[in-house]
Amino acid sequence: MLKPCVVFDLDGTLADTSNDLLNAANMCFRGLGLGDLLKHPFDSGIALQGGRKMLTVGFQRAAWSDMTEVDRQYPILLKAYASDIASHTKFYPGALAAVACLRKAGIAVAICTNKPEKLAIQLLEVLQAKTIFDAVVGADTLTVKKPNPEPFWAAVDRSGGDRAQCCLVGDTVTDHCTALNAGVPSILVTFGPGANDMVSLGPDALLENFLDLPNLVQNLFR
């Protein structure tokens, strides 16, 4: 029997991964003799937009002329990140308790992230949280990624979720657009770097504290 389903973004929604992501990008810049071009927490919002965005912003700050270097450095960044994936990463307060509460209520929980699937699973394993999620879909699980709705639907289906009763919890305009493209409700968190942007997007609900998530979800599913 299919279950109601909550699909979470990972970076910036469930966990603050920004410091470790920025460190991986800075390793690339240091390798080119540019030093640390990105700073935490000032650049946290950039970190949560992905590896290529961090590299692009860093090279722009350094007035680097050849932006094809982004593609050359991207696999180096991923390798650096994999080698030190969670030195500073922590789940947001109450995140795991909220997930556990949803599961106890018979709701399937899944992750749909634009982080490569292997890295997402590695991070969850390091944080000892992989087994509490019913499915993990990453940027490379399918041939498309968010805001295309197909990864979201894959997360719902793989978790045993009901397509007629599901929602997405995220922290970026990408997550909001994914929900819109799928025709499902969105819950956007207000404790990340893009809090003001989340309010202006007008999601179905705003989440200020994970303690409130179970009630928000129940209200959406009524």
C-alpha positions as a Markdown table, in Angstrom:
| # | Residue | x | y | z |
|---|---|---|---|---|
| 1 | Met | 0.0 | 0.0 | 0.0 |
| 2 | Leu | 1.3 | 3.4 | -1.0 |
| 3 | Lys | 2.1 | 5.9 | 1.8 |
| 4 | Pro | 1.9 | 9.7 | 1.9 |
| 5 | Cys | 5.4 | 11.0 | 1.2 |
| 6 | Val | 7.7 | 13.9 | 2.1 |
| 7 | Val | 10.7 | 14.5 | -0.1 |
| 8 | Phe | 13.5 | 16.5 | 1.3 |
| 9 | Asp | 16.3 | 18.5 | -0.4 |
| 10 | Leu | 19.6 | 17.7 | 1.4 |
| 11 | Asp | 22.0 | 20.7 | 1.4 |
| 12 | Gly | 20.7 | 23.7 | 3.2 |
| 13 | Thr | 17.4 | 21.9 | 4.0 |
| 14 | Leu | 18.3 | 19.0 | 6.2 |
| 15 | Ala | 21.9 | 19.8 | 6.9 |
| 16 | Asp | 24.3 | 22.8 | 6.7 |
| 17 | Thr | 26.9 | 21.5 | 4.4 |
| 18 | Ser | 28.2 | 24.9 | 3.3 |
| 19 | Asn | 31.5 | 24.9 | 5.1 |
| 20 | Asp | 32.7 | 21.6 | 3.8 |
| 21 | Leu | 31.6 | 22.5 | 0.3 |
| 22 | Leu | 33.5 | 25.8 | 0.4 |
| 23 | Asn | 36.6 | 24.1 | 1.7 |
| 24 | Ala | 36.5 | 21.7 | -1.3 |
| 25 | Ala | 36.2 | 24.6 | -3.8 |
| 26 | Asn | 39.1 | 26.5 | -2.0 |
| 27 | Met | 41.3 | 23.4 | -2.4 |
| 28 | Cys | 40.9 | 23.8 | -6.2 |
| 29 | Phe | 41.7 | 27.5 | -6.0 |
| 30 | Arg | 44.8 | 26.9 | -3.8 |
| 31 | Gly | 45.9 | 24.3 | -6.4 |
| 32 | Leu | 46.0 | 27.1 | -9.0 |
| 33 | Gly | 47.8 | 29.5 | -6.6 |
| 34 | Leu | 44.8 | 31.7 | -6.1 |
| 35 | Gly | 44.4 | 31.1 | -2.3 |
| 36 | Asp | 41.0 | 30.8 | -0.6 |
| 37 | Leu | 38.6 | 32.8 | -2.8 |
| 38 | Leu | 35.4 | 31.8 | -0.9 |
| 39 | Lys | 34.7 | 32.5 | 2.8 |
| 40 | His | 32.4 | 30.9 | 5.3 |
| 41 | Pro | 29.8 | 31.9 | 6.4 |
| 42 | Phe | 29.7 | 34.8 | 3.9 |
| 43 | Asp | 29.5 | 32.6 | 0.9 |
| 44 | Ser | 27.2 | 29.9 | 2.4 |
| 45 | Gly | 24.4 | 30.7 | -0.1 |
| 46 | Ile | 26.8 | 30.2 | -3.0 |
| 47 | Ala | 28.0 | 26.9 | -1.7 |
| 48 | Leu | 24.4 | 25.6 | -1.6 |
| 49 | Gln | 24.0 | 26.4 | -5.3 |
| 50 | Gly | 26.5 | 23.6 | -6.2 |
| 51 | Gly | 30.1 | 23.0 | -7.1 |
| 52 | Arg | 30.1 | 24.7 | -10.5 |
| 53 | Lys | 28.5 | 27.8 | -9.0 |
| 54 | Met | 31.3 | 28.0 | -6.4 |
| 55 | Leu | 34.0 | 27.6 | -8.9 |
| 56 | Thr | 32.4 | 30.2 | -11.2 |
| 57 | Val | 32.1 | 32.8 | -8.5 |
| 58 | Gly | 35.6 | 32.2 | -7.3 |
| 59 | Phe | 37.1 | 32.5 | -10.7 |
| 60 | Gln | 35.2 | 35.7 | -11.3 |
| 61 | Arg | 36.6 | 37.2 | -8.1 |
| 62 | Ala | 40.1 | 36.3 | -9.2 |
| 63 | Ala | 39.4 | 37.8 | -12.7 |
| 64 | Trp | 40.3 | 34.5 | -14.2 |
| 65 | Ser | 39.8 | 34.8 | -17.9 |
| 66 | Asp | 39.4 | 31.1 | -19.0 |
| 67 | Met | 36.1 | 29.9 | -17.5 |
| 68 | Thr | 36.5 | 26.5 | -19.1 |
| 69 | Glu | 38.6 | 25.9 | -16.0 |
| 70 | Val | 35.3 | 25.4 | -14.2 |
| 71 | Asp | 34.7 | 22.1 | -16.0 |
| 72 | Arg | 38.4 | 21.1 | -15.5 |
| 73 | Gln | 38.2 | 21.8 | -11.8 |
| 74 | Tyr | 34.8 | 20.3 | -11.1 |
| 75 | Pro | 35.9 | 16.6 | -10.8 |
| 76 | Ile | 38.8 | 17.8 | -8.6 |
| 77 | Leu | 36.3 | 19.6 | -6.4 |
| 78 | Leu | 34.2 | 16.4 | -6.1 |
| 79 | Lys | 37.2 | 14.3 | -5.2 |
| 80 | Ala | 38.3 | 16.9 | -2.5 |
| 81 | Tyr | 34.8 | 17.0 | -1.1 |
| 82 | Ala | 34.5 | 13.2 | -0.9 |
| 83 | Ser | 37.8 | 13.1 | 1.0 |
| 84 | Asp | 36.5 | 15.5 | 3.7 |
| 85 | Ile | 32.8 | 15.4 | 3.4 |
| 86 | Ala | 31.6 | 16.1 | 6.9 |
| 87 | Ser | 34.2 | 17.7 | 9.1 |
| 88 | His | 31.8 | 20.7 | 9.7 |
| 89 | Thr | 28.5 | 19.4 | 8.4 |
| 90 | Lys | 25.6 | 19.0 | 10.9 |
| 91 | Phe | 21.9 | 18.4 | 10.6 |
| 92 | Tyr | 19.8 | 21.4 | 11.5 |
| 93 | Pro | 18.3 | 21.2 | 15.0 |
| 94 | Gly | 15.3 | 18.9 | 15.1 |
| 95 | Ala | 15.7 | 17.6 | 11.5 |
| 96 | Leu | 16.2 | 14.0 | 12.3 |
| 97 | Ala | 13.5 | 14.1 | 15.0 |
| 98 | Ala | 11.1 | 15.5 | 12.5 |
| 99 | Val | 11.9 | 12.8 | 10.0 |
| 100 | Ala | 11.4 | 10.1 | 12.7 |
| 101 | Cys | 8.1 | 11.6 | 13.6 |
| 102 | Leu | 6.9 | 11.5 | 10.0 |
| 103 | Arg | 8.0 | 7.8 | 9.7 |
| 104 | Lys | 6.2 | 7.0 | 12.9 |
| 105 | Ala | 3.0 | 8.5 | 11.5 |
| 106 | Gly | 3.3 | 6.2 | 8.5 |
| 107 | Ile | 4.7 | 8.7 | 6.0 |
| 108 | Ala | 7.5 | 7.8 | 3.6 |
| 109 | Val | 10.5 | 10.0 | 3.6 |
| 110 | Ala | 13.0 | 10.5 | 0.8 |
| 111 | Ile | 15.8 | 12.7 | -0.4 |
| 112 | Cys | 16.0 | 14.4 | -3.8 |
| 113 | Thr | 19.2 | 16.4 | -4.1 |
| 114 | Asn | 21.3 | 18.0 | -6.9 |
| 115 | Lys | 24.3 | 16.6 | -5.1 |
| 116 | Pro | 25.7 | 13.5 | -7.0 |
| 117 | Glu | 24.0 | 10.4 | -5.6 |
| 118 | Lys | 27.2 | 8.7 | -4.5 |
| 119 | Leu | 28.2 | 11.8 | -2.4 |
| 120 | Ala | 24.7 | 12.1 | -0.9 |
| 121 | Ile | 24.8 | 8.5 | 0.2 |
| 122 | Gln | 28.3 | 8.9 | 1.5 |
| 123 | Leu | 27.3 | 12.0 | 3.5 |
| 124 | Leu | 24.3 | 10.2 | 5.0 |
| 125 | Glu | 26.4 | 7.2 | 5.9 |
| 126 | Val | 29.1 | 9.4 | 7.6 |
| 127 | Leu | 26.3 | 11.2 | 9.6 |
| 128 | Gln | 24.8 | 7.8 | 10.4 |
| 129 | Ala | 21.5 | 8.7 | 8.9 |
| 130 | Lys | 21.1 | 6.7 | 5.7 |
| 131 | Thr | 18.8 | 4.1 | 7.1 |
| 132 | Ile | 16.1 | 6.6 | 8.2 |
| 133 | Phe | 15.4 | 7.6 | 4.6 |
| 134 | Asp | 13.4 | 5.3 | 2.3 |
| 135 | Ala | 15.1 | 6.5 | -0.9 |
| 136 | Val | 17.9 | 8.8 | -2.1 |
| 137 | Val | 17.9 | 10.4 | -5.6 |
| 138 | Gly | 20.8 | 12.5 | -6.7 |
| 139 | Ala | 21.7 | 14.8 | -9.6 |
| 140 | Asp | 23.1 | 11.9 | -11.6 |
| 141 | Thr | 20.5 | 9.2 | -10.7 |
| 142 | Leu | 18.5 | 10.1 | -13.8 |
| 143 | Thr | 19.5 | 11.9 | -17.0 |
| 144 | Val | 17.8 | 15.1 | -15.6 |
| 145 | Lys | 17.9 | 16.9 | -12.3 |
| 146 | Lys | 15.9 | 19.4 | -10.4 |
| 147 | Pro | 14.0 | 21.6 | -11.3 |
| 148 | Asn | 12.9 | 18.9 | -13.7 |
| 149 | Pro | 10.2 | 17.0 | -11.7 |
| 150 | Glu | 11.3 | 13.5 | -12.7 |
| 151 | Pro | 13.9 | 13.1 | -9.9 |
| 152 | Phe | 11.2 | 14.2 | -7.4 |
| 153 | Trp | 8.9 | 11.6 | -8.8 |
| 154 | Ala | 11.6 | 9.0 | -8.7 |
| 155 | Ala | 12.2 | 9.7 | -5.0 |
| 156 | Val | 8.4 | 9.3 | -4.3 |
| 157 | Asp | 8.2 | 6.1 | -6.3 |
| 158 | Arg | 11.3 | 4.5 | -4.8 |
| 159 | Ser | 10.2 | 5.3 | -1.3 |
| 160 | Gly | 6.8 | 3.6 | -1.8 |
| 161 | Gly | 5.1 | 7.0 | -1.7 |
| 162 | Asp | 1.8 | 8.0 | -3.1 |
| 163 | Arg | 2.0 | 10.5 | -6.0 |
| 164 | Ala | -1.4 | 11.8 | -5.1 |
| 165 | Gln | -0.3 | 12.8 | -1.5 |
| 166 | Cys | 3.3 | 14.1 | -1.4 |
| 167 | Cys | 5.2 | 17.3 | -1.0 |
| 168 | Leu | 8.7 | 18.7 | -1.2 |
| 169 | Val | 10.7 | 20.4 | 1.5 |
| 170 | Gly | 13.5 | 22.6 | 0.3 |
| 171 | Asp | 15.5 | 25.8 | 0.6 |
| 172 | Thr | 16.0 | 27.3 | -2.9 |
| 173 | Val | 14.1 | 28.6 | -5.9 |
| 174 | Thr | 15.2 | 25.3 | -7.6 |
| 175 | Asp | 13.2 | 23.3 | -5.0 |
| 176 | His | 10.2 | 25.6 | -5.3 |
| 177 | Cys | 10.2 | 25.3 | -9.1 |
| 178 | Thr | 10.6 | 21.5 | -8.8 |
| 179 | Ala | 7.4 | 21.4 | -6.7 |
| 180 | Leu | 5.6 | 23.7 | -9.2 |
| 181 | Asn | 6.7 | 21.6 | -12.1 |
| 182 | Ala | 5.5 | 18.5 | -10.3 |
| 183 | Gly | 2.2 | 20.1 | -9.3 |
| 184 | Val | 2.8 | 19.4 | -5.6 |
| 185 | Pro | 3.0 | 21.6 | -2.5 |
| 186 | Ser | 6.3 | 23.0 | -1.4 |
| 187 | Ile | 7.5 | 23.8 | 2.1 |
| 188 | Leu | 10.5 | 26.1 | 2.2 |
| 189 | Val | 12.8 | 26.6 | 5.2 |
| 190 | Thr | 13.6 | 30.0 | 6.6 |
| 191 | Phe | 16.7 | 29.2 | 8.6 |
| 192 | Gly | 19.1 | 28.9 | 5.6 |
| 193 | Pro | 21.1 | 31.6 | 3.8 |
| 194 | Gly | 18.2 | 32.3 | 1.4 |
| 195 | Ala | 15.5 | 32.9 | 4.0 |
| 196 | Asn | 14.3 | 36.2 | 2.5 |
| 197 | Asp | 14.1 | 34.8 | -1.0 |
| 198 | Met | 12.0 | 31.9 | 0.4 |
| 199 | Val | 9.4 | 34.2 | 1.8 |
| 200 | Ser | 9.1 | 36.1 | -1.5 |
| 201 | Leu | 8.5 | 32.9 | -3.5 |
| 202 | Gly | 5.2 | 32.3 | -1.8 |
| 203 | Pro | 5.4 | 28.5 | -1.1 |
| 204 | Asp | 2.5 | 26.6 | 0.3 |
| 205 | Ala | 4.2 | 26.7 | 3.7 |
| 206 | Leu | 7.3 | 28.2 | 5.4 |
| 207 | Leu | 9.2 | 26.2 | 8.0 |
| 208 | Glu | 11.0 | 28.1 | 10.7 |
| 209 | Asn | 11.6 | 25.2 | 13.0 |
| 210 | Phe | 11.7 | 21.4 | 12.3 |
| 211 | Leu | 9.5 | 20.9 | 15.3 |
| 212 | Asp | 6.7 | 22.4 | 13.3 |
| 213 | Leu | 7.1 | 20.1 | 10.2 |
| 214 | Pro | 4.8 | 17.2 | 11.2 |
| 215 | Asn | 1.9 | 19.5 | 11.7 |
| 216 | Leu | 2.6 | 21.4 | 8.5 |
| 217 | Val | 2.7 | 18.2 | 6.6 |
| 218 | Gln | -0.5 | 16.9 | 8.1 |
| 219 | Asn | -2.3 | 20.1 | 7.2 |
| 220 | Leu | -1.1 | 19.9 | 3.6 |
| 221 | Phe | -2.3 | 16.3 | 3.3 |
| 222 | Arg | -5.8 | 16.9 | 4.7 |
